[in-house]
């Protein structure tokens, strides 16, 4: 037994003993306090003195000597004596009807004082009588005591329930926390899923197998035990699982991988057994495990210490999926964006028979996603979803949904009734780049930013193999972005990954256009740190050209791999596949590529310096220039051959 196991088992019993002892201590401490408060409240509420003080505050009072004088002067018409409160209500002869009587406090009741007051009232022909007030102090005191007792009983009931719930949870650590759902509870079907047709078709077969099992078993087909959904965050893996739940019409259990693992030893494995026991009782059914990499990570990695509890949970999951006992009619759907860290035993056939890749949507897929999320949006007639789909390559389904939602929020903030093209543009910039901030004041910093961004935009416009410019702006964005020049990348480039050497070199030249503009205009001593991220991208692209794409003088060899298998063991960490001499040559080739593109960018800017100044003046005035407007200005003054201008879509003046 390891030290971790021993600590996990020894800490459980004291924890439960403390949970049982704590309510008793609270009861012993609170009961005397509540009893004291009950007695004080009863005494305060039932006190006649306090009731008398409250009554005296509502009417005028006179003293006893003044009362005697008024009786002798014949001003008093009648007197009503309240023997309970020992006061007299005095009515005067000249008081109008409805006037409240005056009150006088009488002396302590005794025979002599009472007879003297009676004789005085008789001698002066004053009518008098006795009318005691109703005594409510006893009833109020009883009600107050009952109220406090009721509050005390309610508090004790809540305390006992909480104690029982805590003890129940302490005894049910091994119970599965999977949520049981049926078709009507998700509200999502395959009609609500767009842009991932291949993955949807794979899961449609699973749904058909559950509904029409005989059609598949008649030809000898065996139901798959598991389907692993692999894809980047936001591509729709969880949405697909919800659609399967709504489409299949069979019991559906959903749980996250992190819910299996607890601080107590053996809890994860117990929850796995309990989950599959419930699934067997409701077979045929589906089990969805989200973020399975939290529990299915490679065993025995040896990095940062071991986690025996997680490995025991994974072992139990492997045994339940494909062990001695068969789980007929149970299909497991799991989702992850880190398939490289999963245990190989989890990925073999017989456990996860299918691995479905959920890629980023293409143009057609993005259009379908926009149509789905635009159903409940009030779009202006000028908004074209086809144009938005063309302008958003590389965005996932979650990004597109967020895009339309941000546009709707901007529309409501601007007090408009329909989502317009400007709201879509601003929302797209906010999603891809960041929230816009206040424009810079007219200063040297603003001019430097303008020359920097014009340098990028001019490279996008004049280089032959570069992607066309979409827009350039000097309005700052959140995250320290002073401005940006945005290009439009084609879907073929993203989908097929066919990156040509000419395109990569032009891409590096575009990244160096901003720094080159600062050097040409302000000199080497005035360059800023605004090109830090650009230089990082230059180093990354140039190194990939040398070590992975074979686009240098080192030849057509791949010197580095793209797999960072950090979680699969220590063998691949800090491992180089080439000698120090080759590493020095790699560095030389990377510098040569970067320097070549740098000199090309400076030469283009030097030859078109009047055009650069003109573009900067327009950008400082308008703060944002669209790609079409930028190309019109370039066509007027560009000093490039007609063939190169035509390749960039710039009309020859």
ROTOR-458752 format. One record per residue (C-alpha): residue in three letters; z, x, y. Coordinates in pm, 1 decimal, m for minus. Example, Ala and Ser with C-alpha at 12.3 -4.5 7.8 and 13.67 -1.06 7.14 Angstrom:
BEGIN
ALA  780.0  1230.0  m450.0
SER  714.0  1367.0  m106.0
This chain:
BEGIN
UNK  0.0  0.0  0.0
UNK  m100.7  147.1  333.7
UNK  117.7  160.5  642.1
UNK  m94.2  m108.1  809.4
UNK  m38.5  m342.0  513.5
UNK  336.7  m281.3  519.4
UNK  371.4  m358.3  887.9
UNK  162.2  m672.4  852.0
UNK  382.1  m815.3  573.9
UNK  721.8  m717.3  710.2
UNK  664.2  m865.7  1055.8
UNK  574.6  m1213.2  929.7
UNK  922.7  m1327.9  815.0
UNK  1120.9  m1225.8  1128.0
UNK  855.5  m1399.6  1333.7
UNK  910.2  m1729.3  1145.3
UNK  1290.9  m1690.6  1157.8
UNK  1278.0  m1640.8  1532.8
UNK  1050.2  m1945.7  1566.8
UNK  1307.9  m2160.4  1377.0
UNK  1609.6  m2018.9  1564.6
UNK  1468.3  m2051.6  1914.2
UNK  1476.2  m2437.2  1941.6
UNK  1843.9  m2443.5  1828.9
UNK  1944.2  m2197.2  2100.4
UNK  1757.7  m2403.8  2358.1
UNK  1934.3  m2720.0  2244.1
UNK  2280.3  m2559.5  2266.9
UNK  2209.1  m2432.6  2617.9
UNK  2055.8  m2751.2  2753.4
UNK  2291.7  m3016.9  2613.3
UNK  2594.9  m2923.5  2833.6
UNK  2375.1  m2903.5  3142.0
UNK  2220.8  m3244.3  3079.5
UNK  2560.7  m3402.7  3009.7
UNK  2705.3  m3263.6  3333.7
UNK  2407.9  m3391.5  3528.4
UNK  2453.5  m3738.5  3371.9
UNK  2820.1  m3759.1  3476.8
UNK  2748.5  m3637.8  3832.4
UNK  2458.6  m3880.8  3873.5
UNK  2668.9  m4175.8  3749.0
UNK  2950.4  m4087.1  3984.6
UNK  2716.2  m4048.2  4280.8
UNK  2522.6  m4368.1  4215.9
UNK  2826.5  m4584.7  4139.1
UNK  3042.6  m4471.0  4433.7
UNK  3123.3  m4764.7  4671.2
UNK  3173.6  m4522.2  4957.7
UNK  2815.6  m4399.7  4930.8
UNK  2690.3  m4757.0  4904.7
UNK  2893.1  m4849.2  5213.3
UNK  2753.3  m4550.5  5406.8
UNK  2402.8  m4658.6  5314.1
UNK  2474.4  m5016.9  5430.1
UNK  2625.3  m4903.2  5760.7
UNK  2316.9  m4701.9  5846.1
UNK  2106.2  m5020.0  5851.8
UNK  2312.0  m5216.8  6113.2
UNK  2505.2  m5159.1  6435.9
UNK  2878.7  m5108.5  6418.7
UNK  3167.3  m5166.2  6660.9
UNK  3523.5  m5042.2  6639.3
UNK  3822.1  m5261.5  6564.5
UNK  3978.8  m5249.5  6912.5
UNK  3653.0  m5356.8  7076.0
UNK  3629.5  m5640.5  6824.9
UNK  3982.2  m5764.8  6915.2
UNK  3896.3  m5752.8  7286.3
UNK  3576.8  m5953.1  7235.7
UNK  3767.8  m6217.6  7035.2
UNK  4026.5  m6257.5  7313.1
UNK  3749.3  m6278.1  7576.8
UNK  3586.8  m6567.8  7389.3
UNK  3261.4  m6383.0  7316.1
UNK  3283.4  m6416.5  6936.3
UNK  3144.8  m6737.0  6783.6
UNK  3213.3  m6672.4  6412.9
UNK  3326.5  m6402.9  6172.5
UNK  3230.8  m6352.6  5807.1
UNK  3466.1  m6124.6  5613.5
UNK  3336.2  m5917.1  5316.8
UNK  3644.7  m5851.8  5110.6
UNK  3464.9  m5615.9  4871.5
UNK  3348.3  m5372.1  5137.1
UNK  3639.5  m5458.8  5372.2
UNK  3414.1  m5524.8  5671.9
UNK  3361.7  m5820.8  5906.2
UNK  3024.5  m5945.9  6033.2
UNK  3057.1  m6066.2  6392.1
UNK  2830.3  m6334.0  6545.3
UNK  2843.1  m6374.7  6926.3
UNK  2805.3  m6692.1  7130.2
UNK  2522.4  m6554.2  7342.4
UNK  2317.1  m6406.7  7052.0
UNK  1974.2  m6567.5  7001.9
UNK  1882.6  m6713.8  6664.2
UNK  1797.3  m6454.4  6402.5
UNK  1992.4  m6173.4  6569.5
UNK  2156.5  m5936.9  6323.5
UNK  2540.1  m5949.8  6337.2
UNK  2758.5  m5659.8  6435.1
UNK  2984.5  m5501.2  6176.7
UNK  3342.1  m5387.9  6216.8
UNK  3547.7  m5190.9  5971.0
UNK  3876.9  m5363.0  5894.0
UNK  4206.6  m5192.1  5819.8
UNK  4336.8  m5157.1  5469.2
UNK  4418.3  m5496.0  5332.8
UNK  4785.7  m5589.3  5365.2
UNK  4975.5  m5902.8  5433.7
UNK  5071.2  m5833.7  5792.9
UNK  4726.9  m5715.5  5912.9
UNK  4550.5  m6001.9  5741.4
UNK  4784.2  m6264.6  5885.4
UNK  4760.4  m6114.7  6234.8
UNK  4377.1  m6123.6  6228.9
UNK  4381.4  m6478.8  6094.9
UNK  4618.6  m6595.4  6364.0
UNK  4409.7  m6427.2  6633.2
UNK  4091.2  m6597.0  6514.8
UNK  4266.2  m6939.0  6497.4
UNK  4420.0  m6903.1  6844.7
UNK  4080.7  m6827.2  6999.9
UNK  3892.1  m7103.5  6812.4
UNK  3671.4  m6859.5  6617.5
UNK  3519.5  m6982.2  6295.6
UNK  3578.2  m6745.3  6008.2
UNK  3526.7  m6732.8  5635.4
UNK  3492.3  m6496.4  5340.0
UNK  3161.7  m6405.2  5166.9
UNK  3183.6  m6100.2  4938.7
UNK  2856.4  m5905.5  4883.5
UNK  2701.9  m5852.6  4542.6
UNK  2822.4  m5536.4  4369.9
UNK  2517.1  m5355.0  4226.7
UNK  2671.4  m5011.1  4192.1
UNK  2773.8  m5062.1  3829.8
UNK  2426.2  m5177.1  3726.6
UNK  2259.5  m4889.0  3912.7
UNK  2493.4  m4639.1  3753.9
UNK  2424.0  m4775.8  3405.6
UNK  2046.8  m4766.6  3464.1
UNK  2068.6  m4410.5  3593.8
UNK  2261.7  m4301.5  3288.1
UNK  2012.0  m4470.0  3056.8
UNK  1724.5  m4298.3  3241.5
UNK  1877.0  m3953.6  3202.9
UNK  1950.9  m4017.6  2836.6
UNK  1588.7  m4130.4  2784.9
UNK  1456.9  m3815.9  2953.1
UNK  1683.5  m3605.0  2735.7
UNK  1565.4  m3776.5  2418.0
UNK  1197.6  m3739.3  2521.4
UNK  1246.8  m3368.4  2587.3
UNK  1410.4  m3320.0  2247.8
UNK  1128.6  m3508.6  2072.8
UNK  864.7  m3288.7  2239.7
UNK  1065.6  m2978.9  2150.2
UNK  1092.1  m3082.2  1784.5
UNK  718.0  m3160.3  1767.5
UNK  628.2  m2823.4  1912.6
UNK  857.6  m2651.0  1664.8
UNK  700.8  m2842.5  1375.1
UNK  350.3  m2758.7  1496.7
UNK  436.1  m2389.4  1529.8
UNK  585.3  m2381.3  1181.2
UNK  278.2  m2561.6  1046.2
UNK  49.1  m2304.9  1201.7
UNK  261.2  m2023.7  1068.0
UNK  216.0  m2163.8  717.9
UNK  m160.0  m2234.7  752.9
UNK  m298.6  m1896.2  857.5
UNK  m523.4  m1899.0  555.0
UNK  m685.4  m2233.4  634.5
UNK  m1046.3  m2225.8  747.5
UNK  m1110.2  m2302.6  1112.7
UNK  m1468.3  m2408.3  1048.9
UNK  m1582.6  m2714.5  1241.4
UNK  m1730.1  m2991.4  1029.8
UNK  m2034.0  m3158.3  1186.2
UNK  m2293.8  m3410.6  1086.0
UNK  m2635.0  m3504.1  1216.9
UNK  m2522.1  m3737.4  1494.3
UNK  m2277.6  m3486.8  1646.8
UNK  m2511.8  m3205.8  1752.2
UNK  m2775.4  m3409.4  1935.5
UNK  m3032.6  m3130.2  1880.9
UNK  m3339.1  m3145.9  1656.1
UNK  m3642.0  m2925.9  1603.9
UNK  m3820.9  m3119.7  1879.3
UNK  m3573.3  m2966.5  2126.5
UNK  m3652.4  m2611.0  2013.2
UNK  m3962.8  m2443.6  2159.2
UNK  m4103.1  m2094.6  2181.5
UNK  m3990.2  m1974.6  1836.1
UNK  m4232.4  m2153.4  1603.8
UNK  m4219.4  m1892.3  1326.0
UNK  m3841.3  m1905.6  1295.1
UNK  m3846.9  m2282.5  1319.4
UNK  m4095.8  m2301.5  1032.4
UNK  m3875.6  m2081.8  814.1
UNK  m3574.9  m2304.7  873.5
UNK  m3785.7  m2618.2  832.3
UNK  m3842.6  m2513.3  472.8
UNK  m3465.3  m2489.8  424.1
UNK  m3422.2  m2841.7  559.6
UNK  m3701.8  m2969.2  334.9
UNK  m3540.9  m2803.2  33.6
UNK  m3215.3  m2984.8  103.6
UNK  m3387.1  m3320.4  147.7
UNK  m3649.1  m3290.6  m126.4
UNK  m3498.9  m3056.0  m381.7
UNK  m3706.8  m3190.3  m671.5
UNK  m4037.7  m3100.5  m506.8
UNK  m3941.0  m2731.8  m500.4
UNK  m3758.3  m2709.3  m831.9
UNK  m4056.1  m2871.2  m1009.5
UNK  m4259.3  m2555.1  m952.0
UNK  m3970.2  m2319.5  m1031.2
UNK  m3859.8  m2246.2  m675.4
UNK  m3495.4  m2150.1  m620.8
UNK  m3309.3  m2253.2  m310.1
UNK  m3235.6  m1954.6  m82.4
UNK  m2868.0  m1870.2  m56.3
UNK  m2870.3  m1726.9  292.8
UNK  m3086.1  m1700.0  604.3
UNK  m3009.8  m1428.4  860.5
UNK  m3130.9  m1491.9  1215.2
UNK  m3196.7  m1165.7  1401.3
UNK  m3286.6  m1152.0  1767.2
UNK  m3191.6  m1045.9  2116.1
UNK  m2923.8  m1241.4  2303.1
UNK  m3053.0  m1568.1  2445.1
UNK  m3352.2  m1612.0  2214.7
UNK  m3217.6  m1933.5  2058.2
UNK  m3044.5  m1838.6  1732.5
UNK  m2748.6  m2072.9  1779.6
UNK  m2980.0  m2345.7  1907.4
UNK  m3182.1  m2316.5  1586.5
UNK  m2867.5  m2358.4  1378.5
UNK  m2771.2  m2669.4  1575.6
UNK  m3122.2  m2804.8  1520.9
UNK  m3086.7  m2750.3  1146.4
UNK  m2760.5  m2946.1  1158.8
UNK  m2927.2  m3233.1  1340.7
UNK  m3238.1  m3229.5  1121.1
UNK  m3096.4  m3187.2  771.8
UNK  m2855.9  m3479.9  762.6
UNK  m2615.2  m3289.7  535.3
UNK  m2261.2  m3163.4  602.5
UNK  m2264.9  m2866.4  837.3
UNK  m1983.3  m2611.8  880.8
UNK  m1994.2  m2378.6  1182.4
UNK  m1762.8  m2083.3  1240.7
UNK  m1766.9  m1755.7  1431.4
UNK  m1735.4  m1424.8  1251.9
UNK  m1438.5  m1322.8  1465.8
UNK  m1235.2  m1623.9  1343.8
UNK  m1204.8  m1475.8  994.4
UNK  m1007.6  m1170.2  1101.9
UNK  m641.1  m1196.5  1206.5
UNK  m354.1  m952.0  1246.9
UNK  m198.4  m1066.2  916.9
UNK  m319.9  m905.0  597.1
UNK  m520.7  m1127.3  363.3
UNK  m582.2  m1405.0  615.6
UNK  m956.3  m1340.3  648.3
UNK  m1021.8  m1342.9  273.6
UNK  m811.3  m1657.1  237.2
UNK  m1014.3  m1832.1  506.7
UNK  m1339.2  m1736.0  335.8
UNK  m1215.0  m1885.8  8.2
UNK  m1097.4  m2201.4  183.4
UNK  m1431.0  m2237.1  366.1
UNK  m1636.1  m2214.2  47.8
UNK  m1396.6  m2447.6  m133.6
UNK  m1456.5  m2713.7  130.4
UNK  m1830.6  m2646.4  118.4
UNK  m1838.1  m2695.9  m260.0
UNK  m1666.6  m3029.9  m219.8
UNK  m1940.1  m3141.1  24.7
UNK  m2243.6  m2978.6  m141.9
UNK  m2529.8  m2975.2  m65.0
UNK  m2432.8  m2845.0  277.9
UNK  m2495.2  m2573.0  535.8
UNK  m2259.1  m2302.8  663.7
UNK  m2338.8  m2136.2  997.4
UNK  m2162.9  m1807.1  1078.6
UNK  m2225.0  m1696.3  1437.0
UNK  m2198.7  m1325.2  1525.9
UNK  m2160.2  m1220.8  1163.7
UNK  m2152.8  m853.9  1266.4
UNK  m1786.5  m908.5  1365.1
UNK  m1695.4  m932.7  994.7
UNK  m2002.5  m795.6  815.9
UNK  m2009.6  m446.8  963.1
UNK  m2074.5  m150.0  736.5
UNK  m1774.0  m58.8  521.9
UNK  m1622.1  286.5  529.5
UNK  m1774.9  393.8  859.0
UNK  m1497.0  644.0  919.2
UNK  m1518.2  617.9  1296.8
UNK  m1211.3  521.6  1495.1
UNK  m1002.2  451.7  1186.6
UNK  m1051.6  196.4  912.3
UNK  m988.5  m175.0  920.5
UNK  m885.8  m276.4  571.0
UNK  m840.1  m640.3  663.9
UNK  m1200.2  m669.5  785.0
UNK  m1330.3  m496.4  473.2
UNK  m1130.0  m729.4  246.8
UNK  m1277.8  m1025.0  431.3
UNK  m1629.1  m884.8  386.3
UNK  m1567.5  m821.6  15.9
UNK  m1455.9  m1182.3  m31.5
UNK  m1763.8  m1306.2  157.6
UNK  m1991.3  m1097.8  m65.4
UNK  m1824.2  m1233.7  m377.1
UNK  m1850.5  m1594.6  m260.8
UNK  m2220.6  m1561.1  m172.3
UNK  m2325.3  m1400.9  m498.4
UNK  m2045.1  m1343.9  m749.6
UNK  m1946.5  m1472.7  m1090.7
UNK  m1912.6  m1827.5  m962.7
UNK  m2228.2  m1997.6  m845.7
UNK  m2234.1  m2193.4  m521.2
UNK  m2513.2  m2437.7  m591.9
UNK  m2631.3  m2637.5  m293.9
UNK  m2466.3  m2417.0  m30.3
UNK  m2694.8  m2242.8  219.7
UNK  m2550.0  m1992.4  467.1
UNK  m2718.6  m1936.1  804.5
UNK  m2590.2  m1637.8  1001.8
UNK  m2687.2  m1502.9  1341.9
UNK  m2657.5  m1154.3  1488.1
UNK  m2817.9  m930.7  1747.8
UNK  m2698.1  m612.6  1574.4
UNK  m2861.9  m603.5  1229.5
UNK  m2838.9  m223.8  1222.9
UNK  m2459.2  m233.0  1181.4
UNK  m2448.9  m485.4  893.6
UNK  m2346.2  m379.2  546.1
UNK  m2638.7  m317.8  312.2
UNK  m2478.3  m526.2  37.8
UNK  m2486.4  m823.8  273.5
UNK  m2860.2  m786.1  337.1
UNK  m2980.3  m760.3  m19.9
UNK  m3172.2  m1045.1  m191.9
UNK  m2938.9  m1292.3  m355.1
UNK  m2714.4  m1306.0  m53.1
UNK  m2931.0  m1325.5  255.4
UNK  m3265.3  m1391.8  91.6
UNK  m3446.6  m1433.8  422.2
UNK  m3423.4  m1241.8  744.7
UNK  m3585.0  m1438.7  1026.8
UNK  m3659.2  m1248.3  1346.7
UNK  m3627.5  m1458.2  1662.0
UNK  m3842.3  m1271.8  1915.2
UNK  m3879.3  m1317.7  2287.0
UNK  m4121.8  m1603.4  2355.9
UNK  m4487.0  m1545.6  2436.9
UNK  m4674.6  m1729.9  2711.4
UNK  m4719.8  m2037.2  2494.1
UNK  m4357.3  m2027.2  2387.6
UNK  m4232.1  m1988.8  2745.4
UNK  m4443.8  m2285.5  2850.0
UNK  m4291.1  m2495.9  2572.5
UNK  m3939.0  m2388.9  2671.9
UNK  m4004.9  m2476.0  3036.0
UNK  m4137.5  m2817.1  2931.6
UNK  m3821.6  m2881.7  2727.1
UNK  m3580.1  m2779.4  3004.0
UNK  m3790.1  m2941.0  3275.8
UNK  m3765.3  m3291.2  3130.9
UNK  m3463.5  m3387.3  3338.9
UNK  m3566.1  m3189.3  3648.9
UNK  m3741.9  m3343.9  3948.7
UNK  m4024.4  m3096.2  4004.4
UNK  m4253.4  m3104.9  4304.5
UNK  m4626.3  m3159.1  4234.0
UNK  m4694.5  m2810.1  4371.4
UNK  m4485.0  m2650.4  4095.1
UNK  m4693.1  m2537.7  3797.8
UNK  m4504.1  m2460.5  3479.4
UNK  m4810.3  m2269.9  3354.5
UNK  m4788.1  m2035.3  3653.1
UNK  m4415.6  m1985.7  3597.6
UNK  m4475.7  m1907.0  3229.6
UNK  m4735.3  m1641.9  3324.5
UNK  m4498.2  m1479.4  3571.1
UNK  m4198.8  m1454.9  3337.6
UNK  m4293.0  m1220.9  3051.4
UNK  m3990.8  m1070.6  2881.4
UNK  m3756.2  m1358.6  2967.4
UNK  m3571.1  m1528.7  2684.7
UNK  m3519.2  m1900.9  2638.8
UNK  m3171.8  m1880.0  2792.7
UNK  m3316.7  m1697.7  3095.1
UNK  m3581.0  m1967.6  3146.6
UNK  m3321.2  m2244.9  3118.5
UNK  m3105.1  m2062.0  3371.7
UNK  m3410.1  m2019.5  3597.2
UNK  m3472.2  m2394.6  3623.3
UNK  m3101.1  m2463.0  3663.4
UNK  m3070.6  m2213.9  3949.3
UNK  m3376.0  m2368.7  4113.5
UNK  m3213.5  m2713.6  4088.8
UNK  m2892.5  m2579.5  4243.2
UNK  m3086.2  m2424.7  4533.0
UNK  m3270.0  m2754.7  4584.2
UNK  m2944.6  m2948.3  4609.7
UNK  m2797.4  m2685.2  4842.5
UNK  m3096.8  m2712.9  5074.5
UNK  m3069.1  m3094.7  5079.1
UNK  m3407.4  m3148.3  4913.4
UNK  m3496.5  m3417.4  4662.8
UNK  m3750.2  m3217.6  4455.7
UNK  m3761.8  m2863.5  4323.2
UNK  m4027.9  m2680.5  4520.7
UNK  m4218.2  m2356.4  4476.0
UNK  m3987.8  m2166.6  4714.7
UNK  m3682.8  m2264.0  4509.1
UNK  m3854.3  m2142.1  4191.7
UNK  m3941.3  m1810.8  4359.5
UNK  m3587.9  m1756.6  4489.7
UNK  m3434.8  m1855.6  4157.0
UNK  m3663.0  m1615.2  3968.8
UNK  m3561.3  m1328.0  4195.3
UNK  m3197.7  m1423.0  4157.4
UNK  m3218.2  m1429.1  3776.1
UNK  m3421.4  m1109.7  3734.2
UNK  m3293.9  m895.0  4021.9
UNK  m2987.8  m1048.1  4184.9
UNK  m2864.6  m1274.6  4459.8
UNK  m3018.0  m1213.5  4801.4
UNK  m2793.3  m1086.3  5081.1
UNK  m2823.3  m1083.1  5458.2
UNK  m3125.0  m883.9  5583.8
UNK  m3061.9  m538.7  5723.7
UNK  m3056.1  m487.0  6098.2
UNK  m3336.7  m295.7  6264.5
UNK  m3218.7  58.8  6203.0
UNK  m3316.4  384.9  6041.3
UNK  m3183.5  266.4  5705.1
UNK  m3412.8  m35.9  5712.6
UNK  m3713.9  184.1  5792.9
UNK  m3630.6  424.5  5509.6
UNK  m3605.8  132.6  5264.7
UNK  m3940.1  m0.7  5391.8
UNK  m4120.4  332.0  5337.0
UNK  m3957.2  365.0  4993.7
UNK  m4070.6  21.4  4874.2
UNK  m4417.3  57.6  5027.1
UNK  m4452.4  381.1  4829.4
UNK  m4389.6  189.7  4505.3
UNK  m4613.4  m101.6  4604.0
UNK  m4902.0  123.2  4709.6
UNK  m4896.5  303.2  4374.2
UNK  m4912.2  m34.0  4195.4
UNK  m5213.4  m128.9  4406.0
UNK  m5416.8  194.4  4403.6
UNK  m5356.7  338.8  4057.2
UNK  m5624.0  238.4  3808.2
UNK  m5408.2  157.5  3502.8
UNK  m5105.9  14.9  3684.0
UNK  m4988.7  m345.7  3659.9
UNK  m5078.4  m550.5  3970.1
UNK  m4823.0  m599.2  4245.8
UNK  m4651.2  m938.1  4265.4
UNK  m4452.9  m887.7  4586.6
UNK  m4256.1  m631.5  4786.1
UNK  m3946.7  m703.0  4995.9
UNK  m3674.9  m522.2  5190.1
UNK  m3421.2  m804.8  5168.8
UNK  m3118.3  m652.5  4991.4
UNK  m2984.8  m795.1  4667.1
UNK  m2646.9  m791.1  4499.6
UNK  m2570.6  m484.8  4292.5
UNK  m2672.9  m234.0  4559.2
UNK  m3046.3  m312.3  4555.8
UNK  m3180.6  m248.6  4908.1
UNK  m3525.9  m386.7  4826.6
UNK  m3779.8  m392.8  4546.5
UNK  m4148.4  m387.2  4463.1
UNK  m4221.8  m618.9  4170.6
UNK  m4518.4  m591.4  3936.7
UNK  m4655.4  m837.8  3682.4
UNK  m4657.8  m712.1  3323.8
UNK  m4903.6  m875.0  3085.0
UNK  m4793.8  m1044.7  2764.6
UNK  m5019.9  m823.2  2553.5
UNK  m4832.3  m518.3  2672.1
UNK  m4496.7  m667.5  2571.7
UNK  m4600.1  m843.5  2251.5
UNK  m4809.6  m570.7  2094.8
UNK  m4632.4  m268.9  2243.5
UNK  m4968.1  m88.6  2291.4
UNK  m4860.4  148.1  2566.0
UNK  m5146.5  380.1  2651.2
UNK  m5099.1  731.7  2784.0
UNK  m5278.1  642.7  3107.3
UNK  m5052.4  339.7  3160.9
UNK  m4739.0  546.6  3099.6
UNK  m4849.6  817.3  3343.0
UNK  m4927.9  558.8  3609.0
UNK  m4591.2  396.3  3541.1
UNK  m4414.7  726.6  3603.2
UNK  m4620.2  774.2  3921.6
UNK  m4510.9  427.8  4040.4
UNK  m4144.2  515.7  3987.6
UNK  m4192.0  836.8  4188.1
UNK  m4377.9  659.8  4471.0
UNK  m4057.1  574.2  4658.9
UNK  m3916.5  928.5  4658.6
UNK  m4260.1  1067.8  4745.2
UNK  m4286.7  836.3  5048.2
UNK  m3948.1  953.6  5175.4
UNK  m4055.0  1318.0  5137.8
UNK  m4389.8  1270.1  5311.5
UNK  m4250.6  1075.3  5607.0
UNK  m3897.1  1206.9  5664.1
UNK  m3912.4  1549.2  5497.9
UNK  m3728.1  1702.9  5205.1
UNK  m3400.7  1723.2  5399.2
UNK  m3390.2  1347.3  5467.0
UNK  m3448.7  1212.4  5116.5
UNK  m3186.4  963.6  4999.3
UNK  m3018.6  872.6  4671.9
UNK  m3209.7  543.9  4658.4
UNK  m3441.1  684.9  4390.3
UNK  m3160.7  753.8  4139.0
UNK  m3256.1  470.9  3904.4
UNK  m3626.9  556.4  3945.7
UNK  m3568.0  916.1  3839.5
UNK  m3370.7  799.1  3537.5
UNK  m3663.4  581.9  3426.4
UNK  m3901.0  876.2  3481.9
UNK  m3694.0  1101.7  3257.7
UNK  m3671.1  832.7  2988.6
UNK  m4044.5  755.9  2981.2
UNK  m4150.0  1120.2  2995.5
UNK  m3914.4  1214.8  2711.9
UNK  m4042.8  930.0  2494.8
UNK  m4399.2  1048.6  2555.2
UNK  m4305.4  1395.4  2432.6
UNK  m4061.6  1325.9  2146.4
UNK  m4167.7  984.9  2010.2
UNK  m4525.6  904.1  2113.9
UNK  m4683.2  1247.2  2059.3
UNK  m4849.9  1248.9  2404.0
UNK  m4792.1  1610.9  2503.7
UNK  m4895.9  1963.4  2417.0
UNK  m4638.3  1970.5  2135.4
UNK  m4876.6  1767.9  1921.5
UNK  m4866.4  1439.9  1734.6
UNK  m4514.5  1466.5  1595.3
UNK  m4212.9  1241.0  1638.5
UNK  m3915.3  1462.7  1714.8
UNK  m3663.6  1184.6  1777.0
UNK  m3600.9  843.9  1623.9
UNK  m3520.6  520.0  1802.4
UNK  m3238.9  411.1  1568.5
UNK  m2887.7  478.8  1697.5
UNK  m2695.0  432.9  1372.5
UNK  m2354.1  506.0  1521.9
UNK  m2166.7  246.5  1316.8
UNK  m2313.4  345.9  980.7
UNK  m2134.3  674.1  942.2
UNK  m2093.1  1013.1  1102.7
UNK  m2403.1  1180.6  961.1
UNK  m2638.3  1068.6  1238.4
UNK  m2409.9  1142.7  1533.3
UNK  m2512.6  1441.7  1748.5
UNK  m2784.9  1525.1  1500.3
UNK  m3099.3  1694.3  1627.9
UNK  m3421.5  1715.4  1431.7
UNK  m3560.5  2024.5  1602.3
UNK  m3456.7  2377.2  1690.1
UNK  m3333.3  2506.2  2023.6
UNK  m3671.4  2662.8  2093.0
UNK  m3843.0  2327.6  2045.4
UNK  m3579.9  2165.3  2265.9
UNK  m3665.0  2408.2  2545.7
UNK  m4035.4  2326.7  2508.2
UNK  m3952.8  1954.2  2518.5
UNK  m3772.3  2004.5  2847.8
UNK  m4071.0  2195.7  2984.8
UNK  m4313.1  1921.0  2885.4
UNK  m4091.8  1649.5  3037.5
UNK  m4073.3  1841.7  3366.7
UNK  m4448.7  1903.0  3360.8
UNK  m4527.8  1532.5  3322.0
UNK  m4284.8  1435.0  3597.8
UNK  m4413.0  1703.8  3835.7
UNK  m4775.8  1609.2  3773.4
UNK  m4710.2  1244.6  3857.4
UNK  m4499.4  1345.7  4156.6
UNK  m4780.7  1552.3  4306.0
UNK  m5029.1  1271.2  4243.6
UNK  m4806.2  1020.0  4426.1
UNK  m4763.2  1253.6  4726.7
UNK  m5136.2  1317.7  4746.0
UNK  m5218.4  945.0  4748.1
UNK  m4961.1  882.0  5020.9
UNK  m5082.3  1181.1  5225.4
UNK  m5443.4  1062.5  5213.8
UNK  m5345.2  707.2  5311.1
UNK  m5075.9  782.9  5570.2
UNK  m5217.2  544.0  5838.5
UNK  m5229.3  268.4  5577.1
UNK  m4867.0  340.5  5480.1
UNK  m4753.0  312.7  5843.0
UNK  m4943.7  m13.5  5885.4
UNK  m4788.2  m160.8  5570.9
UNK  m4440.3  m53.6  5680.8
UNK  m4483.8  m222.3  6019.7
UNK  m4592.8  m545.9  5852.8
UNK  m4306.9  m526.2  5602.1
UNK  m4048.5  m465.2  5875.1
UNK  m4175.1  m772.1  6059.3
UNK  m4221.0  m1010.4  5764.8
UNK  m3955.6  m855.7  5531.4
UNK  m4148.0  m987.9  5226.4
UNK  m4516.5  m939.8  5146.2
UNK  m4688.1  m1109.4  4852.6
UNK  m4924.2  m916.5  4625.5
UNK  m5236.1  m1090.4  4757.7
UNK  m5140.3  m1024.7  5120.6
UNK  m5060.8  m660.5  5038.4
UNK  m5399.0  m610.7  4871.0
UNK  m5580.3  m760.3  5169.8
UNK  m5422.5  m503.9  5402.0
UNK  m5499.2  m222.2  5156.9
UNK  m5864.4  m328.9  5133.2
UNK  m5903.3  m276.8  5505.3
UNK  m5795.7  88.1  5516.5
UNK  m5780.4  232.0  5165.7
UNK  m5957.2  566.2  5111.2
UNK  m6034.1  535.5  4741.8
UNK  m6365.5  512.1  4554.8
UNK  m6517.4  166.0  4513.9
UNK  m6482.0  182.1  4134.9
UNK  m6106.1  242.5  4153.8
UNK  m6059.1  m35.1  4410.7
UNK  m6247.5  m278.6  4189.9
UNK  m6031.7  m183.4  3891.2
UNK  m5722.0  m279.7  4089.1
UNK  m5865.2  m610.7  4206.1
UNK  m5891.4  m494.9  4569.1
UNK  m6194.0  m639.1  4748.8
UNK  m6419.6  m380.7  4908.9
UNK  m6437.7  m446.8  5285.2
